[in-house]
Amino acid sequence: MKRINIFLLGLSLFLSGFHVGTVSGQENKPQSTPTLTLPRAEGSIKFLAIGDTGTGSKQQNELARVMVDYRKLFPYEFVIMVGDNMYGGEKPADFKAKFEDPYRALLDQGVKFYASLGNHDESNQRFYDLFNMNGEEYYRFKKGDAAFYALNSNYMDKRQIKWMEDELGKDATKWKIAFLHHPPYSSGAKHGSSSGVREVVEPLFIKHGVDVVFTGHEHFYERIKPQKGITYFITGAGGKLRPGDVKDNSPLTAKAFDKDMSFMLVEISKDTMHFQVISRTGETVDSGSILRRER
């Protein structure tokens, strides 16, 4: 009788059309109906942030489909990638299986992806056209009133530091946003805060008025309590998950989610940045807003 009941339950789920999937240690859950908390203001800057994607796994593809579903409600124009864009091989077939195939629907809609390099990434990714790095390991691009700085946290050498000093120093853009792989602040048990990176970048961020920093490396989501006026996010669960890795009662954590994979939707409207964090099942696991720093 028990076997019959289990069979009937599985048949019922199949017929109901639920999209289900598994991550290690994660039970199957039906996909939630997309619900938006962002204002969708006219003329705002709309983008998505994600990291540690490059697996080509079933779960990465499931999360990508949720990204497509949410774009119907929130037409983000571009995606920033915080590194570990490719795990394992980096042949053309790998770029296809781990990037082009999962995100084909978005690429076909004209969504641009801007990548930074993680510790699993080869430097030659900077020549891959769809990462829009223009042959550079670190670079800047501008969208409306926001300047985005893609940094290479693998090698914070003197040349990159001087470039940061020069570019940030002359930048009069209203919003300054950095994205890089290694998190200056983290509550992860596996890695934790990248103190060496923090020693290099934090003084420059403070001096030149960087508002928000997006990072990865840790395979979970975490919003760090503001540090010296700067808000840091970890969004490293785009292709891998490290369940239960966020330390309990960490003094750094404003909000964390390590039970499933996730991505961030972000909207900048005037002096406010709004954000919403979505899980692989389509649930909202964090949301809120950040005011631009006074400079």
Steps between C-alpha positions, in 0.01 A plus 500: 500500500784743583658447157166569330454824698849619407436423135170690505665800668770512233240466224297785654803731507580416138147568380477825696789647299719593798864571417712323757871439542752400760813644651702288740319503832202683351150352476293541185276806506247631246601818319336813637312747281735794424422796726681831473581738786698749289342832394575477125539877484511665160857565387655292778808278455395136512745211525560155645798382710615141520816302564674163505286385212714293267397141564251421225304305760130429505467740794678783317260455209201499735614826657554647154138425412390693810717790382311495171164487679585804712616701199140493378412705810825691536670571165862518616740606227821332613657253742815539710687177573719489810736225387548125474331519164649163397576197714726238344573517127482822299471368145233636264274210598533601866402860430199367315390252770577718802401844371341523156247218543375595850463868409404465132152650550650810663776535241241476225307782667808723483598481869872577541718315749800677658744259667769527762758228562489248785763260626368222272516722190775519240617850411419433133131528582557871448502431124166319499262739324189417704673597827550857368839542668659645183827317564549646849524321836347806667294775341233764546170557326223753551122466499304818556604657830698192610861397436583130536851381581582136421810408701737204494534396863730212405792739444472838667832618360638854494380556145138423586516704820631803309226453241237493777648809662505691172157392373313536827674827576378672184155337497221749566223247436218506752524128591824302523462123509775238516473129428769242564531138601653482849285658775673752727240403761336157538342278763586183310643209697685367193682819396398799708610858443778554245703726726787539251264632234327722755830662603555606140155603377321634806714815541441582133127432527473730801720775356322515165140449609416149378140434603442127457720193442385167351709188557488119476737213589274385782223278365214673675335841525591749772429867554765643728417770752642828364874523557638854524204624300522238222251218437649165395309212343605140439308342214699184433226238467433522128633156413612343826367489855670443833201425727520618859835676452403840643616521860222532756476833681773662292536869589545574129172357374202722426331219304619167360362209301691173456218251441480529122654675201410863429554822303440871562279748318614861542343833409658844537262793502641842583669471843364156591605149407228238539580129508313169503659156543334205329554129568497211253136437587408862424458608862614840626756440776608861558407847379557860597657829397825691545555874492793637306793613715546870557817626333 
